[in-house]
Structures are given as structure tokens and as C-alpha cells.
Amino acid sequence: MRSMWAAIIMLGALVAGCLVGILSWLGGANPPNAILAAGASFYSLTSFGFTVFEFLTRDPASGESA
């Protein structure tokens, strides 16, 4: 089950990163900067998604992941 959620988080971050890159490029950024914006967005959304997943699946009593 955990691997399915990891795939969902990664796929969502990938789609959002691609949209950020495309919108940056359409907004006038040169291609290298648009690619960097997409990568930064992917990295930050992936980190945020895994942090939220860890928070939601943590056992409050023991403090460890389920």
C-alpha cells in the first residue's frame, strides 16, 4: 500500500512540475530557467507530499510510522 501512495505522490508532483515548466516557458522564461523551475517544483512537491504522508500515517502513541 505504501508503494502505491509513493507512486501517486510522485506522479502528482511530476504533473505539477511539468505544468510549472510549461507555464514558465510560456510566461517568457528561457528554456533552461523553465526546466529549473519545473525541477524545483517537482522536488518541493515531492518532499511536501512525503512529509504529509508521514504525518498522516504516523502512530501518535509511539511516534513511528505505521
N, CA, C and O atoms as a Maestro MAE file, in Angstrom:
{
 s_m_m2io_version
 :::
 2.0.0
}

f_m_ct {
 s_m_title
 :::
 protein
 m_atom[264] {
  # First column is atom index #
  i_m_mmod_type
  r_m_x_coord
  r_m_y_coord
  r_m_z_coord
  i_m_residue_number
  s_m_chain_name
  s_m_pdb_residue_name
  s_m_pdb_atom_name
  i_m_atomic_number
  :::
  1 25 0.821 -1.192 0.000 1 A "MET " " N  " 7
  2 3 0.000 0.000 0.000 1 A "MET " " CA " 6
  3 2 0.873 1.268 0.000 1 A "MET " " C  " 6
  4 15 0.531 2.268 -0.631 1 A "MET " " O  " 8
  5 25 1.994 1.207 0.712 2 A "ARG " " N  " 7
  6 3 2.878 2.363 0.794 2 A "ARG " " CA " 6
  7 2 3.482 2.706 -0.560 2 A "ARG " " C  " 6
  8 15 3.648 3.881 -0.886 2 A "ARG " " O  " 8
  9 25 3.812 1.690 -1.349 3 A "SER " " N  " 7
  10 3 4.388 1.952 -2.670 3 A "SER " " CA " 6
  11 2 3.361 2.583 -3.609 3 A "SER " " C  " 6
  12 15 3.721 3.377 -4.479 3 A "SER " " O  " 8
  13 25 2.095 2.236 -3.437 4 A "MET " " N  " 7
  14 3 1.057 2.857 -4.264 4 A "MET " " CA " 6
  15 2 0.956 4.351 -3.948 4 A "MET " " C  " 6
  16 15 0.843 5.175 -4.856 4 A "MET " " O  " 8
  17 25 0.998 4.696 -2.662 5 A "TRP " " N  " 7
  18 3 0.938 6.104 -2.287 5 A "TRP " " CA " 6
  19 2 2.175 6.849 -2.741 5 A "TRP " " C  " 6
  20 15 2.095 8.014 -3.130 5 A "TRP " " O  " 8
  21 25 3.317 6.186 -2.695 6 A "ALA " " N  " 7
  22 3 4.541 6.822 -3.197 6 A "ALA " " CA " 6
  23 2 4.412 7.123 -4.684 6 A "ALA " " C  " 6
  24 15 4.821 8.189 -5.144 6 A "ALA " " O  " 8
  25 25 3.845 6.184 -5.435 7 A "ALA " " N  " 7
  26 3 3.651 6.395 -6.871 7 A "ALA " " CA " 6
  27 2 2.668 7.539 -7.131 7 A "ALA " " C  " 6
  28 15 2.879 8.338 -8.043 7 A "ALA " " O  " 8
  29 25 1.616 7.622 -6.351 8 A "ILE " " N  " 7
  30 3 0.627 8.691 -6.521 8 A "ILE " " CA " 6
  31 2 1.254 10.051 -6.214 8 A "ILE " " C  " 6
  32 15 1.031 11.020 -6.940 8 A "ILE " " O  " 8
  33 25 2.033 10.118 -5.142 9 A "ILE " " N  " 7
  34 3 2.695 11.375 -4.780 9 A "ILE " " CA " 6
  35 2 3.672 11.800 -5.868 9 A "ILE " " C  " 6
  36 15 3.702 12.965 -6.264 9 A "ILE " " O  " 8
  37 25 4.475 10.848 -6.352 10 A "MET " " N  " 7
  38 3 5.458 11.163 -7.380 10 A "MET " " CA " 6
  39 2 4.786 11.579 -8.696 10 A "MET " " C  " 6
  40 15 5.246 12.507 -9.360 10 A "MET " " O  " 8
  41 25 3.710 10.899 -9.066 11 A "LEU " " N  " 7
  42 3 3.006 11.236 -10.300 11 A "LEU " " CA " 6
  43 2 2.377 12.623 -10.211 11 A "LEU " " C  " 6
  44 15 2.449 13.405 -11.159 11 A "LEU " " O  " 8
  45 25 1.763 12.923 -9.075 12 A "GLY " " N  " 7
  46 3 1.189 14.254 -8.890 12 A "GLY " " CA " 6
  47 2 2.233 15.347 -8.946 12 A "GLY " " C  " 6
  48 15 2.011 16.397 -9.549 12 A "GLY " " O  " 8
  49 25 3.380 15.102 -8.313 13 A "ALA " " N  " 7
  50 3 4.467 16.086 -8.343 13 A "ALA " " CA " 6
  51 2 5.029 16.227 -9.756 13 A "ALA " " C  " 6
  52 15 5.404 17.326 -10.165 13 A "ALA " " O  " 8
  53 25 5.089 15.130 -10.498 14 A "LEU " " N  " 7
  54 3 5.590 15.185 -11.871 14 A "LEU " " CA " 6
  55 2 4.672 16.023 -12.759 14 A "LEU " " C  " 6
  56 15 5.142 16.851 -13.539 14 A "LEU " " O  " 8
  57 25 3.370 15.806 -12.637 15 A "VAL " " N  " 7
  58 3 2.408 16.575 -13.439 15 A "VAL " " CA " 6
  59 2 2.489 18.059 -13.078 15 A "VAL " " C  " 6
  60 15 2.508 18.918 -13.959 15 A "VAL " " O  " 8
  61 25 2.537 18.353 -11.779 16 A "ALA " " N  " 7
  62 3 2.622 19.755 -11.357 16 A "ALA " " CA " 6
  63 2 3.936 20.385 -11.821 16 A "ALA " " C  " 6
  64 15 3.950 21.539 -12.248 16 A "ALA " " O  " 8
  65 25 5.026 19.647 -11.743 17 A "GLY " " N  " 7
  66 3 6.312 20.163 -12.203 17 A "GLY " " CA " 6
  67 2 6.306 20.460 -13.689 17 A "GLY " " C  " 6
  68 15 6.841 21.478 -14.129 17 A "GLY " " O  " 8
  69 25 5.698 19.568 -14.465 18 A "CYS " " N  " 7
  70 3 5.596 19.809 -15.913 18 A "CYS " " CA " 6
  71 2 4.766 21.054 -16.202 18 A "CYS " " C  " 6
  72 15 5.124 21.854 -17.066 18 A "CYS " " O  " 8
  73 25 3.666 21.218 -15.485 19 A "LEU " " N  " 7
  74 3 2.836 22.408 -15.685 19 A "LEU " " CA " 6
  75 2 3.589 23.681 -15.322 19 A "LEU " " C  " 6
  76 15 3.480 24.690 -16.018 19 A "LEU " " O  " 8
  77 25 4.344 23.637 -14.246 20 A "VAL " " N  " 7
  78 3 5.133 24.809 -13.854 20 A "VAL " " CA " 6
  79 2 6.170 25.140 -14.927 20 A "VAL " " C  " 6
  80 15 6.360 26.308 -15.267 20 A "VAL " " O  " 8
  81 25 6.832 24.127 -15.452 21 A "GLY " " N  " 7
  82 3 7.817 24.357 -16.504 21 A "GLY " " CA " 6
  83 2 7.205 24.937 -17.758 21 A "GLY " " C  " 6
  84 15 7.750 25.870 -18.347 21 A "GLY " " O  " 8
  85 25 6.079 24.393 -18.168 22 A "ILE " " N  " 7
  86 3 5.402 24.879 -19.375 22 A "ILE " " CA " 6
  87 2 4.902 26.310 -19.171 22 A "ILE " " C  " 6
  88 15 5.063 27.163 -20.044 22 A "ILE " " O  " 8
  89 25 4.295 26.564 -18.013 23 A "LEU " " N  " 7
  90 3 3.795 27.912 -17.755 23 A "LEU " " CA " 6
  91 2 4.933 28.921 -17.638 23 A "LEU " " C  " 6
  92 15 4.787 30.071 -18.052 23 A "LEU " " O  " 8
  93 25 6.056 28.500 -17.081 24 A "SER " " N  " 7
  94 3 7.221 29.396 -17.010 24 A "SER " " CA " 6
  95 2 7.724 29.734 -18.406 24 A "SER " " C  " 6
  96 15 8.040 30.886 -18.706 24 A "SER " " O  " 8
  97 25 7.793 28.724 -19.246 25 A "TRP " " N  " 7
  98 3 8.266 28.937 -20.612 25 A "TRP " " CA " 6
  99 2 7.298 29.827 -21.388 25 A "TRP " " C  " 6
  100 15 7.719 30.727 -22.115 25 A "TRP " " O  " 8
  101 25 5.994 29.570 -21.228 26 A "LEU " " N  " 7
  102 3 5.007 30.405 -21.908 26 A "LEU " " CA " 6
  103 2 5.004 31.826 -21.361 26 A "LEU " " C  " 6
  104 15 4.645 32.770 -22.063 26 A "LEU " " O  " 8
  105 25 5.406 31.968 -20.109 27 A "GLY " " N  " 7
  106 3 5.460 33.294 -19.499 27 A "GLY " " CA " 6
  107 2 6.682 34.094 -19.891 27 A "GLY " " C  " 6
  108 15 6.821 35.250 -19.490 27 A "GLY " " O  " 8
  109 25 7.572 33.497 -20.671 28 A "GLY " " N  " 7
  110 3 8.703 34.257 -21.178 28 A "GLY " " CA " 6
  111 2 10.056 33.826 -20.642 28 A "GLY " " C  " 6
  112 15 11.073 34.405 -21.022 28 A "GLY " " O  " 8
  113 25 10.097 32.829 -19.773 29 A "ALA " " N  " 7
  114 3 11.393 32.369 -19.270 29 A "ALA " " CA " 6
  115 2 12.120 31.600 -20.372 29 A "ALA " " C  " 6
  116 15 11.496 30.921 -21.187 29 A "ALA " " O  " 8
  117 25 13.439 31.715 -20.383 30 A "ASN " " N  " 7
  118 3 14.181 30.935 -21.372 30 A "ASN " " CA " 6
  119 2 14.164 29.451 -20.956 30 A "ASN " " C  " 6
  120 15 13.985 29.155 -19.775 30 A "ASN " " O  " 8
  121 25 14.344 28.527 -21.892 31 A "PRO " " N  " 7
  122 3 14.175 27.097 -21.593 31 A "PRO " " CA " 6
  123 2 14.977 26.568 -20.402 31 A "PRO " " C  " 6
  124 15 14.421 25.803 -19.614 31 A "PRO " " O  " 8
  125 25 16.262 26.933 -20.223 32 A "PRO " " N  " 7
  126 3 16.959 26.405 -19.034 32 A "PRO " " CA " 6
  127 2 16.321 26.841 -17.712 32 A "PRO " " C  " 6
  128 15 16.249 26.058 -16.765 32 A "PRO " " O  " 8
  129 25 15.864 28.079 -17.654 33 A "ASN " " N  " 7
  130 3 15.217 28.543 -16.426 33 A "ASN " " CA " 6
  131 2 13.866 27.879 -16.218 33 A "ASN " " C  " 6
  132 15 13.483 27.609 -15.080 33 A "ASN " " O  " 8
  133 25 13.142 27.613 -17.289 34 A "ALA " " N  " 7
  134 3 11.861 26.916 -17.172 34 A "ALA " " CA " 6
  135 2 12.071 25.490 -16.668 34 A "ALA " " C  " 6
  136 15 11.284 24.987 -15.866 34 A "ALA " " O  " 8
  137 25 13.138 24.840 -17.144 35 A "ILE " " N  " 7
  138 3 13.440 23.478 -16.692 35 A "ILE " " CA " 6
  139 2 13.840 23.487 -15.220 35 A "ILE " " C  " 6
  140 15 13.441 22.603 -14.462 35 A "ILE " " O  " 8
  141 25 14.625 24.479 -14.814 36 A "LEU " " N  " 7
  142 3 14.995 24.586 -13.401 36 A "LEU " " CA " 6
  143 2 13.775 24.846 -12.519 36 A "LEU " " C  " 6
  144 15 13.685 24.307 -11.416 36 A "LEU " " O  " 8
  145 25 12.844 25.658 -12.987 37 A "ALA " " N  " 7
  146 3 11.620 25.912 -12.228 37 A "ALA " " CA " 6
  147 2 10.796 24.638 -12.093 37 A "ALA " " C  " 6
  148 15 10.228 24.369 -11.035 37 A "ALA " " O  " 8
  149 25 10.733 23.852 -13.170 38 A "ALA " " N  " 7
  150 3 9.998 22.589 -13.116 38 A "ALA " " CA " 6
  151 2 10.654 21.616 -12.143 38 A "ALA " " C  " 6
  152 15 9.965 20.944 -11.376 38 A "ALA " " O  " 8
  153 25 11.974 21.539 -12.170 39 A "GLY " " N  " 7
  154 3 12.681 20.644 -11.252 39 A "GLY " " CA " 6
  155 2 12.528 21.053 -9.804 39 A "GLY " " C  " 6
  156 15 12.336 20.206 -8.932 39 A "GLY " " O  " 8
  157 25 12.610 22.346 -9.545 40 A "ALA " " N  " 7
  158 3 12.431 22.834 -8.176 40 A "ALA " " CA " 6
  159 2 11.020 22.563 -7.682 40 A "ALA " " C  " 6
  160 15 10.821 22.196 -6.524 40 A "ALA " " O  " 8
  161 25 10.049 22.743 -8.555 41 A "SER " " N  " 7
  162 3 8.664 22.459 -8.185 41 A "SER " " CA " 6
  163 2 8.467 20.979 -7.900 41 A "SER " " C  " 6
  164 15 7.818 20.621 -6.917 41 A "SER " " O  " 8
  165 25 9.019 20.116 -8.745 42 A "PHE " " N  " 7
  166 3 8.914 18.674 -8.539 42 A "PHE " " CA " 6
  167 2 9.543 18.269 -7.208 42 A "PHE " " C  " 6
  168 15 8.948 17.511 -6.442 42 A "PHE " " O  " 8
  169 25 10.736 18.769 -6.937 43 A "TYR " " N  " 7
  170 3 11.429 18.421 -5.699 43 A "TYR " " CA " 6
  171 2 10.647 18.882 -4.471 43 A "TYR " " C  " 6
  172 15 10.475 18.121 -3.520 43 A "TYR " " O  " 8
  173 25 10.178 20.121 -4.493 44 A "SER " " N  " 7
  174 3 9.476 20.643 -3.320 44 A "SER " " CA " 6
  175 2 8.133 19.952 -3.111 44 A "SER " " C  " 6
  176 15 7.759 19.669 -1.973 44 A "SER " " O  " 8
  177 25 7.405 19.676 -4.186 45 A "LEU " " N  " 7
  178 3 6.120 18.997 -4.034 45 A "LEU " " CA " 6
  179 2 6.294 17.540 -3.600 45 A "LEU " " C  " 6
  180 15 5.477 17.017 -2.842 45 A "LEU " " O  " 8
  181 25 7.342 16.893 -4.074 46 A "THR " " N  " 7
  182 3 7.607 15.523 -3.643 46 A "THR " " CA " 6
  183 2 7.959 15.494 -2.161 46 A "THR " " C  " 6
  184 15 7.452 14.654 -1.418 46 A "THR " " O  " 8
  185 25 8.821 16.400 -1.731 47 A "SER " " N  " 7
  186 3 9.189 16.472 -0.315 47 A "SER " " CA " 6
  187 2 7.967 16.770 0.549 47 A "SER " " C  " 6
  188 15 7.769 16.142 1.589 47 A "SER " " O  " 8
  189 25 7.158 17.717 0.122 48 A "PHE " " N  " 7
  190 3 5.953 18.066 0.866 48 A "PHE " " CA " 6
  191 2 4.980 16.887 0.909 48 A "PHE " " C  " 6
  192 15 4.395 16.607 1.955 48 A "PHE " " O  " 8
  193 25 4.804 16.198 -0.214 49 A "GLY " " N  " 7
  194 3 3.884 15.062 -0.254 49 A "GLY " " CA " 6
  195 2 4.299 13.938 0.667 49 A "GLY " " C  " 6
  196 15 3.462 13.366 1.366 49 A "GLY " " O  " 8
  197 25 5.600 13.607 0.679 50 A "PHE " " N  " 7
  198 3 6.069 12.547 1.568 50 A "PHE " " CA " 6
  199 2 6.004 12.967 3.034 50 A "PHE " " C  " 6
  200 15 5.775 12.130 3.907 50 A "PHE " " O  " 8
  201 25 6.203 14.248 3.310 51 A "THR " " N  " 7
  202 3 6.083 14.731 4.684 51 A "THR " " CA " 6
  203 2 4.644 14.639 5.169 51 A "THR " " C  " 6
  204 15 4.397 14.216 6.298 51 A "THR " " O  " 8
  205 25 3.703 15.028 4.336 52 A "VAL " " N  " 7
  206 3 2.284 14.919 4.693 52 A "VAL " " CA " 6
  207 2 1.892 13.455 4.869 52 A "VAL " " C  " 6
  208 15 1.163 13.117 5.801 52 A "VAL " " O  " 8
  209 25 2.371 12.583 3.980 53 A "PHE " " N  " 7
  210 3 2.079 11.157 4.090 53 A "PHE " " CA " 6
  211 2 2.609 10.595 5.407 53 A "PHE " " C  " 6
  212 15 1.923 9.833 6.088 53 A "PHE " " O  " 8
  213 25 3.826 10.975 5.756 54 A "GLU " " N  " 7
  214 3 4.424 10.521 7.018 54 A "GLU " " CA " 6
  215 2 3.610 11.024 8.207 54 A "GLU " " C  " 6
  216 15 3.384 10.283 9.163 54 A "GLU " " O  " 8
  217 25 3.173 12.273 8.150 55 A "PHE " " N  " 7
  218 3 2.375 12.848 9.229 55 A "PHE " " CA " 6
  219 2 1.042 12.117 9.379 55 A "PHE " " C  " 6
  220 15 0.602 11.846 10.497 55 A "PHE " " O  " 8
  221 25 0.405 11.802 8.266 56 A "LEU " " N  " 7
  222 3 -0.911 11.170 8.327 56 A "LEU " " CA " 6
  223 2 -0.857 9.707 8.726 56 A "LEU " " C  " 6
  224 15 -1.834 9.183 9.262 56 A "LEU " " O  " 8
  225 25 0.260 9.032 8.478 57 A "THR " " N  " 7
  226 3 0.336 7.608 8.792 57 A "THR " " CA " 6
  227 2 1.101 7.316 10.077 57 A "THR " " C  " 6
  228 15 1.240 6.153 10.455 57 A "THR " " O  " 8
  229 25 1.591 8.331 10.744 58 A "ARG " " N  " 7
  230 3 2.348 8.131 11.992 58 A "ARG " " CA " 6
  231 2 1.410 7.718 13.118 58 A "ARG " " C  " 6
  232 15 0.287 8.212 13.218 58 A "ARG " " O  " 8
  233 25 1.873 6.823 13.950 59 A "ASP " " N  " 7
  234 3 1.131 6.396 15.119 59 A "ASP " " CA " 6
  235 2 1.395 7.413 16.240 59 A "ASP " " C  " 6
  236 15 2.537 7.549 16.681 59 A "ASP " " O  " 8
  237 25 0.363 8.125 16.708 60 A "PRO " " N  " 7
  238 3 0.610 9.162 17.708 60 A "PRO " " CA " 6
  239 2 1.178 8.618 19.024 60 A "PRO " " C  " 6
  240 15 1.920 9.314 19.716 60 A "PRO " " O  " 8
  241 25 0.829 7.384 19.362 61 A "ALA " " N  " 7
  242 3 1.278 6.827 20.645 61 A "ALA " " CA " 6
  243 2 2.775 6.549 20.640 61 A "ALA " " C  " 6
  244 15 3.474 6.898 21.591 61 A "ALA " " O  " 8
  245 25 3.269 5.928 19.584 62 A "SER " " N  " 7
  246 3 4.688 5.546 19.550 62 A "SER " " CA " 6
  247 2 5.548 6.543 18.781 62 A "SER " " C  " 6
  248 15 6.761 6.596 18.983 62 A "SER " " O  " 8
  249 25 4.940 7.327 17.912 63 A "GLY " " N  " 7
  250 3 5.697 8.283 17.126 63 A "GLY " " CA " 6
  251 2 6.366 7.672 15.908 63 A "GLY " " C  " 6
  252 15 7.156 8.336 15.236 63 A "GLY " " O  " 8
  253 25 6.058 6.405 15.615 64 A "GLU " " N  " 7
  254 3 6.657 5.747 14.465 64 A "GLU " " CA " 6
  255 2 5.623 5.559 13.369 64 A "GLU " " C  " 6
  256 15 4.418 5.573 13.621 64 A "GLU " " O  " 8
  257 25 6.114 5.382 12.153 65 A "SER " " N  " 7
  258 3 5.229 5.185 11.005 65 A "SER " " CA " 6
  259 2 4.551 3.830 11.083 65 A "SER " " C  " 6
  260 15 5.108 2.861 11.599 65 A "SER " " O  " 8
  261 25 3.349 3.788 10.565 66 A "ALA " " N  " 7
  262 3 2.593 2.524 10.566 66 A "ALA " " CA " 6
  263 2 3.056 1.615 9.462 66 A "ALA " " C  " 6
  264 15 2.533 0.511 9.312 66 A "ALA " " O  " 8
  :::
 }
 m_bond[263] {
  # First column is bond index #
  i_m_from
  i_m_to
  i_m_order
  :::
  1 1 2 1
  2 2 3 1
  3 3 4 2
  4 3 5 1
  5 5 6 1
  6 6 7 1
  7 7 8 2
  8 7 9 1
  9 9 10 1
  10 10 11 1
  11 11 12 2
  12 11 13 1
  13 13 14 1
  14 14 15 1
  15 15 16 2
  16 15 17 1
  17 17 18 1
  18 18 19 1
  19 19 20 2
  20 19 21 1
  21 21 22 1
  22 22 23 1
  23 23 24 2
  24 23 25 1
  25 25 26 1
  26 26 27 1
  27 27 28 2
  28 27 29 1
  29 29 30 1
  30 30 31 1
  31 31 32 2
  32 31 33 1
  33 33 34 1
  34 34 35 1
  35 35 36 2
  36 35 37 1
  37 37 38 1
  38 38 39 1
  39 39 40 2
  40 39 41 1
  41 41 42 1
  42 42 43 1
  43 43 44 2
  44 43 45 1
  45 45 46 1
  46 46 47 1
  47 47 48 2
  48 47 49 1
  49 49 50 1
  50 50 51 1
  51 51 52 2
  52 51 53 1
  53 53 54 1
  54 54 55 1
  55 55 56 2
  56 55 57 1
  57 57 58 1
  58 58 59 1
  59 59 60 2
  60 59 61 1
  61 61 62 1
  62 62 63 1
  63 63 64 2
  64 63 65 1
  65 65 66 1
  66 66 67 1
  67 67 68 2
  68 67 69 1
  69 69 70 1
  70 70 71 1
  71 71 72 2
  72 71 73 1
  73 73 74 1
  74 74 75 1
  75 75 76 2
  76 75 77 1
  77 77 78 1
  78 78 79 1
  79 79 80 2
  80 79 81 1
  81 81 82 1
  82 82 83 1
  83 83 84 2
  84 83 85 1
  85 85 86 1
  86 86 87 1
  87 87 88 2
  88 87 89 1
  89 89 90 1
  90 90 91 1
  91 91 92 2
  92 91 93 1
  93 93 94 1
  94 94 95 1
  95 95 96 2
  96 95 97 1
  97 97 98 1
  98 98 99 1
  99 99 100 2
  100 99 101 1
  101 101 102 1
  102 102 103 1
  103 103 104 2
  104 103 105 1
  105 105 106 1
  106 106 107 1
  107 107 108 2
  108 107 109 1
  109 109 110 1
  110 110 111 1
  111 111 112 2
  112 111 113 1
  113 113 114 1
  114 114 115 1
  115 115 116 2
  116 115 117 1
  117 117 118 1
  118 118 119 1
  119 119 120 2
  120 119 121 1
  121 121 122 1
  122 122 123 1
  123 123 124 2
  124 123 125 1
  125 125 126 1
  126 126 127 1
  127 127 128 2
  128 127 129 1
  129 129 130 1
  130 130 131 1
  131 131 132 2
  132 131 133 1
  133 133 134 1
  134 134 135 1
  135 135 136 2
  136 135 137 1
  137 137 138 1
  138 138 139 1
  139 139 140 2
  140 139 141 1
  141 141 142 1
  142 142 143 1
  143 143 144 2
  144 143 145 1
  145 145 146 1
  146 146 147 1
  147 147 148 2
  148 147 149 1
  149 149 150 1
  150 150 151 1
  151 151 152 2
  152 151 153 1
  153 153 154 1
  154 154 155 1
  155 155 156 2
  156 155 157 1
  157 157 158 1
  158 158 159 1
  159 159 160 2
  160 159 161 1
  161 161 162 1
  162 162 163 1
  163 163 164 2
  164 163 165 1
  165 165 166 1
  166 166 167 1
  167 167 168 2
  168 167 169 1
  169 169 170 1
  170 170 171 1
  171 171 172 2
  172 171 173 1
  173 173 174 1
  174 174 175 1
  175 175 176 2
  176 175 177 1
  177 177 178 1
  178 178 179 1
  179 179 180 2
  180 179 181 1
  181 181 182 1
  182 182 183 1
  183 183 184 2
  184 183 185 1
  185 185 186 1
  186 186 187 1
  187 187 188 2
  188 187 189 1
  189 189 190 1
  190 190 191 1
  191 191 192 2
  192 191 193 1
  193 193 194 1
  194 194 195 1
  195 195 196 2
  196 195 197 1
  197 197 198 1
  198 198 199 1
  199 199 200 2
  200 199 201 1
  201 201 202 1
  202 202 203 1
  203 203 204 2
  204 203 205 1
  205 205 206 1
  206 206 207 1
  207 207 208 2
  208 207 209 1
  209 209 210 1
  210 210 211 1
  211 211 212 2
  212 211 213 1
  213 213 214 1
  214 214 215 1
  215 215 216 2
  216 215 217 1
  217 217 218 1
  218 218 219 1
  219 219 220 2
  220 219 221 1
  221 221 222 1
  222 222 223 1
  223 223 224 2
  224 223 225 1
  225 225 226 1
  226 226 227 1
  227 227 228 2
  228 227 229 1
  229 229 230 1
  230 230 231 1
  231 231 232 2
  232 231 233 1
  233 233 234 1
  234 234 235 1
  235 235 236 2
  236 235 237 1
  237 237 238 1
  238 238 239 1
  239 239 240 2
  240 239 241 1
  241 241 242 1
  242 242 243 1
  243 243 244 2
  244 243 245 1
  245 245 246 1
  246 246 247 1
  247 247 248 2
  248 247 249 1
  249 249 250 1
  250 250 251 1
  251 251 252 2
  252 251 253 1
  253 253 254 1
  254 254 255 1
  255 255 256 2
  256 255 257 1
  257 257 258 1
  258 258 259 1
  259 259 260 2
  260 259 261 1
  261 261 262 1
  262 262 263 1
  263 263 264 2
  :::
 }
}
